[in-house]
Amino acid sequence: LHSAVTRIQVQRPGFNYTFAHICILNNDKTCIVDDIVHVLEELKAARSSNRTNFAITYPITHLKDGREVYNGHQLGGVTVHSKDRVKSAEAIQLTYYLQAINSLNDMVAEKWESIFCDTVELFQKSNRKVKMYPFTSSSLKEDFQKTSRVSERYLITSLVLVVTLAILCCSMQDCVRSKPWLGLLGLLTVTLATLTAAGIINLTGGKYNSTFLGIPFIMLGHGLYGTFEMLSSWRKTREDQHVKERTAAVFADSMLSFSLTTAMYLVTFGIGASPFTNIEAARIFCCNSCIAIFFNYLYVLSFYGSSLVFTGYIENNYQHSIFCRKVPKPEVLQEKPAWYRFLLTAKFSEDTADSEETNTYESHLLVWFLKRYYCDWITNTYVKPFVVLFYLVYISFALMGYLQVSEGSDLSNIVATATRTIEYTTAQQKYFSNYSPVIGFYIYESIEYWNTSVQEDVLEYTKGFVRISWFESYLNYLRKLNISTGLPKKNFTDMLRNSFLKAPQFAHFTEDIIFSKKYNNEVDVVASRMFLVAKTMETKREELYDLLETLRKLSLTSKVKFIVFNPSFVYMDRYASSVGAPLQNSCISALFLLFFSAFLVADSLINVWLTLTVASVEFGVIGFMTLWKVELDCISVLCLIYGINYTIDNCAPLLSTFVLGKEFTRTKWVKNALEVHGVAILQSYLCYIVGLIPLAAVPSNLTRTLFRCLFLIALVTFFHCFAILPVILTFLPPSKKKRKEKKNPENREEIECVEMVDMDSTRVVDQITTV
């Protein structure tokens, strides 16, 4: 396999590049390869010459030339005899290092990596007994973006389902008052806002990543609820009013709460888009969400508002809601076929007697269900104990999951399932978790290496690690030569340079010291590098993060200026900030929202109930998310931030209507709040769930995490809106009977009397209207 890899050729015009042309060179101008290759070569040579004195030890092996090489990160699943002699190993890891010095070299290296993966897979087919997992520097990026490609047909399915259900939710048997076009136009409003945000991000040079798959669903939850709430307010207006008056009533009734929730979305995601967020993907996600939500608000005010006015004129003229044709009178319809009468079924205002108080929209299925059945059932005295018991069970399971919360630190959580990243990281964790990757320990200043105290300072900060360090090796070499380490600077640097040039055991470490000549031919060491390897426990990924943090703290407090680096730290940083930064932002957002709402709500009890509801929902979502095997990572925490706003979106109107209600009883106002806002919540919830379901089938862990988090947020919020709050509010404050307002002279009633004069000059009051 190693020979096949080194023979890979990248064809460019006029030249064929091999590994030897783009590899990192050693001091003897040969390609640097892993030490395990030299170990295997010596083992092969020993077997061919029937020598049995060569043994591989773990994690450090002594080669024939006297060098000590570290193989802790190159041999996996090791079984050892006594004295650390290797009996067997289940896995071997080979790493090939490529140069990146110019654009041409980068292009060739990128092509070489692609051919490398193909070569390994081809080699696998002819050697099926050995399982191979190729992984390159671009594999993670490619597999991360692969989520978008594998999600396309599922997103189209989701769109078709949402369009169908949005149309059905706005439809009625009454062909005049049915609003199917408004359901479609509401979804179109959300789509336009999302596309506008995407266009602005593209035009401003923004970057696209697969986390953007969550933005349409954030817009779906917020945007559709706003449009359905406007439609619900339209149903409450009187049909004998002019369209302008009905539209004004709709905007006055629904747009205030929609404006406030939009402002809260902008604040929450605005904090996420600020420099406080140190994850670029999360910052771009929040920025795009802010733009989409802002334009959605503008489109609802303009585009959807004008669409509502247009359908209002169609309704006032008794035109068909789909075909816009004038609906004939009932007596004319009687002469038409049955299918024709069914398509043009409508209730005319002349059909209802003046004494009857009927709402023509009560024939809507959801309105009829809530008003006739559900409101009475959920407030029934015999149902309430079961709801309270169910809530206690909910809290118990949520607490059980909350106590098991773990941070997500697995690369497989952000990529598609059937990818090289998943296979490689699984094998890496299984076989190579005993030791951390080799960590570069870079001293980037010129220090007095010849000073004994400096040497002790350097060694002090490498304690506790399994080390393979040129500096310690050099000190041991000098001690063997009985040379004092307290030599003057010139003698020390000369000895250092000569030792590296002459001593064979230092051939591999010559690139780890940078010499600099001064004007008087004096040689100075301006930088140096050591390699550290830590002992870790199996399946303990958090230890790598702890190691990274420990080394960074040491770099800030040590007398010697140094930095630490390993390619895996790029992902460790993502893990370290995937929870801390978003959680910090979410806490800031939650506190700001509570402060913000305290000045805007008409009653402080609204703020209290809203806070308790949000806390209950978030607590439940975190608990059940953990029980569903979802870890806290960047995606899940962003969903939790969205969950705060989604809960406020759905619960705030219910709580406002209940708390601000006067007189009557709590039960009466609970029913009234459900009748007024329940239909809009139910419509948006059904569309939201139907849109989420196809995500569950996408072969990607990122979308699977997205689906589980958003589904739990929607389900728990729905459970609170339609079960917990309606029951708890019936026996907890505020009290209604004690809140009756006393009439004062400023609240006078004006009575309009219409008098009719009979033939005998008797004045009779025919109608009294209270204003």
Secondary structure, DSSP 8 states (H G I E B T S, - for coil): -HHHHHT-EEEETTEEEEHHHHB-B-TTSSB---HHHHHHHHHHHHHHTT------BSSEEE-TTS-EEE-TTTEEEEEE-GGGBEEEEEEE-----B--SSHHHHHHHHHHHHHHHHHHHHHHHH-TTS------TTHHHHHHHHHHHHTHHHHHHHHHHHHHHHHHHT--SSTTT--HHHHHHHHHHHHHHHHHHHHHHHHTT----GGGGGHHHHHHHHHHHHHHHHHHHHHHS-TTS-HHHHHHHHHHHHHHHHHHHHHHHHHHHHHHTSTT---HHHHHHHHHHHHHHHHHHHHIIIIIHHHHHHHHHHHHTTB-TTT--B---HHHHTTS-HHHHHHT----GGGS-TT----GGGGSHHHHHIIIIIHHHHT-TTTHHHHHHHHHHHHHHHHHHHTT--B---GGGGSBSSSHHHHHHHHHHHHS-SB---EEEEE-S---TT-HHHHHHHHHTTTTSEEE-HHHHHHHHHHHTT--TT--HHHHHHHHHHHHHH-GGGGGGGGGEEEEE-TTS-EEEEEEEEEEE-B--TT-THHHHHHHHHHHHHHHHSSS-EEEE-TTHHHHHHHHHHHHHHHHHHHHHHHHHHHHHHHHSSSHHHHHHHHHHHHHHHHHHHHHHHHTT--BSHHHHHHHHHHHHHHHHHHHHHHHHHHH--SS-HHHHHHHHHHHHHHHHHHHHHHHHHHHGGGGGSSBHHHHHHHHHHHHHHHHHHHIIIIIHHHHTTTSS--SGGG-----TTS---EEEEEEE-TTS-EEEEEEEE-
